[in-house]
Amino acid sequence: MRCAAADKLRKNLEPPDYKHVALGLIFLKHISNAFEAKRAALLAEDAVAAEDPDEYLAENVFWVPKEVRLSLCRPTPSSSIGKLIDQP
């Protein structure tokens, strides 16, 4: 039985190529969770430090630039998740 949700996400991708999309999103979710946890801790101490990439790298946390943070991938009524992900 095929999964309708996966078909909607995949659109015209062949099944072997779908792993590249899925694994990329899983990786983004993983680094975003660690980044947001560290960011919250830094914001509680010093708002300026929360925007310093070195603060994250010092604790082996990926720095996630504002343009690619997972919170920006939330679709709005005038957009779709596919368009948001594909934007350079």
QUINOR-V305330 format. One record per residue. N is the residue number from 1. PSI is psi in radians with two decimals (none if undefined). OMEGA is omega in whole degrees, 0 to 359 (NA if undefined). Layout:
n->{N,N}
psi->{PSI,PSI}
omega->{OMEGA,OMEGA}
//
This chain:
n->{1,2,3,4,5,6,7,8,9,10,11,12,13,14,15,16,17,18,19,20,21,22,23,24,25,26,27,28,29,30,31,32,33,34,35,36,37,38,39,40,41,42,43,44,45,46,47,48,49,50,51,52,53,54,55,56,57,58,59,60,61,62,63,64,65,66,67,68,69,70,71,72,73,74,75,76,77,78,79,80,81,82,83,84,85,86,87,88}
psi->{2.35,2.61,2.07,-0.64,-0.74,-0.66,-0.68,-0.70,-0.71,-0.63,-1.86,0.35,2.51,2.59,-0.72,-0.46,-0.31,-0.53,-0.54,-0.69,-0.87,-0.80,-0.61,-0.73,-0.65,-0.73,-0.76,-0.71,-0.75,-0.87,-0.51,-0.70,-0.81,-0.72,-0.83,-0.64,-0.79,-0.69,-0.73,-0.71,-0.73,-0.68,-0.59,-0.49,-0.90,2.01,-0.56,-0.72,-0.46,-0.30,0.24,1.96,-0.55,-0.51,-0.61,-0.79,-0.54,-0.43,0.40,0.70,2.28,2.36,2.20,1.94,2.69,-0.65,-0.36,0.28,2.51,-0.54,-0.42,-0.20,0.17,2.12,2.55,2.95,-0.47,0.12,3.05,2.76,-0.62,-0.76,-0.68,-0.69,-0.65,-0.24,2.34,none}
omega->{181,180,182,180,178,178,179,179,187,184,186,177,173,182,179,180,183,181,180,178,184,182,176,179,178,178,178,179,181,181,178,179,179,180,182,178,179,180,179,178,179,179,179,181,187,183,180,180,181,178,180,181,181,178,180,182,179,180,178,175,178,171,179,180,182,186,185,179,185,180,178,181,178,183,175,181,182,181,175,181,180,179,180,181,184,181,178,NA}
//
